[in-house]
Amino acid sequence: MVKAELIKRSPLRILEKFMHGGVGAGNIGILASRKGVGKTACLVHIATDKLFQGKPVIHVSYSSRVDYIINRYEDIFKEIAKKRQLEDAVEVHDELIRKRVIMNFKQEGANTEQILKSVEALITQGQFAAETVIVDGFDFTHSCQDDLRMFQDFAQRLGLEVWFSVSLRGEEPLFDEEGVPLLLKGCLGGIAVLVTLSFQEGFVRLNMVKNRDHTPPGELPLRFDPKTLLIAEKA
C-alpha cells in the first residue's frame, strides 16, 4: 500500500471525525487511565499518523527511559507497515525519523516555563516546524491548573496541537459520575478533548469524556490492541 492510501485508511480518521477535524491548533487533548493501560502507545500511534502526513512532531518525555519511547515508535511503525503492506517502508521510516524529535526532562529538575522555552527554541531557532507536541509522563498529582494553563497559552501562541497522557493513581473512585477523572476536574476548562482508557475483554476501550462542545460523551468505535500496540476500528 502506498503512504497516501495508508493515511486515508487509518482508524485515526474515525477519531478525527468525532473530534470534528482533530484536537486543533492551540488546543490540548488528553488520554487518561491507570498506569499500564496503553496511553503511551496510543500517543505514539497518534504521533506516527501525524508523521506519515508529513507533519513534524516533538515528543516531550518525562520518563527516565528514552529508549522505551524510541522502541515504541519503532514497534508501532513496524506493525503499521506490516499490517498495511507499506511500499518503500525503509525510505518512509527514515523520512519519519527526520520529522520527529524526542526531548527528555525530569519534572523535578526543570519547571514548565523552562521546558516550554526549550521547546520553543527548537521550533523557532532550530527551525523545526512542529505542528504537534506529545507530552508523556507529566505528573498531574503535583501540578495541574497552572502548568496546563502555561501549555495551553504556549499552544495557542505557536499554533500547536498538544496531546498529554495522564496516569490516574490511588484507590477508587477515580472518576466522578460523568466519567471525568477526579484528578483533572480542577483543570477541565483548559482541556479541549479528554479520552479515558480502560480494559475490556482483552482490548482497551476508548471513551470520549469531553469533546469541546461537539459530540456528546460516550464510547468511541475504536479500541486499542495491546498485542499490536495499535488503535483499531472496533469490530
N, C-alpha and C positions, 0 to 999 in steps of 0.2 A: 504494500500500500504506500502511496506517495504521502508526503508530510501533510499536504493540504487536505487530503481526504481524511487522514487521521485526526486532524484538528476538528474537522466538521463532525466526525462521528464520535468524538469524545463524550462520555457521560457528563462531563462538566458543563456541556452546553445546556443540559437539563437544569443544573444548579443555577447557571446564569439566567435562564428563562424565569425561574422562580424569583430571582433577585432583580428582575427587570433590567438585565444587562450586566449585572455584577455588583460587587460592593460599591464600586465607583470611585473616581479620583477624589481625594480629600476625605474619604470615609474609612471607618475601621470595622473589620469583620472579626469575629471571634469563634473559635472552636473550643468547647469546654467539655471536660469529662474528668473522671478519675484517672490517675496515672496508669499508663499501660494499655489504654483502650485503642489508641491509634491516631491521636491528634497530630503527632509529628509527621507520620506517613501521609496523612490526609493533606497537611500543609505542603509537604514536598510534592505530592501529586498535583496540587493546585499550582504551585510554582513551576513545575515541569511543563504543565499545559501552557503557562504564560511564555516559557522559553521556546516551546515549539512554535508559538505565534510570533517569535522574533522580538519579544518584549523583555528587556533586561530585568533581572531580579536581584535584589540584595537580601540575603538571609542573615538576620541578626540572631545569633545563638548565645544563650546564657548557659549552655551546657558545658560541662568540663571536658566533654569528649567531642571534638570537632570531627574526628574520623567517623563517628557514628552518623553524623549528618551527611557527610560525603557518601558513605556507604548506602544510606537511604536513597539518595539521588541516583546512584549507580544501579541499585536493585530495581527501583521503580522504572527507570529508563529501559532496562533490560526486559522487564515484564511487558511494558507497553510495546516495545519493538517486536518482541516475540508474539504477543497476542494479536497484533495488527499486521504482522509480517512487513515491517517497515523497510522500504528500499533505502539503500545507501546509509545504513544505520551508523556506520563508523563516522562518516562525514557529518551526519546530523548530530551525533553525540559530541563531536569536537566543537561544532558550532554552538551547541547549547552551553557547554562549559565556558566558552568565551563571553557569554552573556550573563554569567552568574558569578556573584561574589559572596563569599561567606565571611562574616565578621563575628569574632568571638569576644565576649566580655564576661566579667564577673560582676554580678549585680551589686555585691557588697563593696566592690573595688572602684566602681565608676557610677556616678549618678546619671539620671536620664538626660539631663541637659548636656553633659559631656558626650554621651553616646550619640545623641542626635547631631551634635556638631561634627562628630567623626563621619557619620553617615552623609550629612550634607556636604562635607568637604569632598568625599568620594564622588558624589553626584556632580558638584559644580566644578571644583578644582581638578578632580580626577577625570572629568568628562565621561562619567559612566551614567548614561541617561536612563536610570531605572524608572519603571512605572509602578512596580510592586515591591513592597518591603514585607518580608516574613519575619515575625518576631516570635521566637520559640524559647520556652523555658523561663519566661519572666514570671517572678513570684508575686502574685497579686495579694497574697496574705499579708504582706508588709506594706504594700502601696497599691493604690487604685486610682482614686479620683484625680489627684494632681498629676501623676505620671501619665495617665491615659489622656488627660487634657493636653499635656505637652505633645504627646504623639499625634493627637488629633489636629492641633494647631500646625504642627510640622507637616502633616499630610496635606492639609488644606493649602498651606503656603507653597508647597512644592508640587502640588497636584498628584499626590501618590495614593495608591490603594494599599492599605496596611492590614495584614492578617495576623492575629495573635493566636497562640494556643494558651489555654488556661487550665491548670491542674486543680481539681477540686479535692480537698483533703478533709479528714475528720469523720465524725460519726453522722449518721442520718439524723434529721433530714438535711440533704444538700441543696434542695430546691424548694421554692415556695409553691403555692397551689397552682400557679400558672406555668410552672416549669422553669422559672428563672433561677439560676444558681444564686444562692444567698450571698455568696462571696462577691457577686457582681451587681447586686441591687443598688448599691450606692453610686455606681458609675454607669448605670444603664443608659442614661441620656446621651453619653458620648459614643455609644455603640450603634452602628447602623444595622449590622446583621449579626445575629447570635444563633449559633447552631450547637446543640448538645449531642454527644455521642454516648451510646450505651449498647452493651452486648445483648444479642437476641438470637438464639438458635444458631450459634456458630458464626454469625456475622455481626457487624456493628451497625446499628440503626442510627440514621441522621435525622434529627428533629429540629425543625425551624422554630425557634422561640421568639425571635424578633426579626422583622424584615422591613425596616423603616416603617412606612405607613401603608405598605402594599398588602401582599398576600397574607391572609390570616395564618397564625401559627399552626403547625401540625407536622406530621411525619413526612419527610421527603421521599419521592420514589427512587431513592438511591440507597446503597448500602456500601460499607467498607469491608473488603475481604482481607482478613488478617493473614491469609496464606500468600496472596499475590501482592499485598500492600497497595491495592488499587481501589479507587472508588468506582462502583459499577452500577448500572441501572438495575433496579430491583426486579427480580423475576416475577 
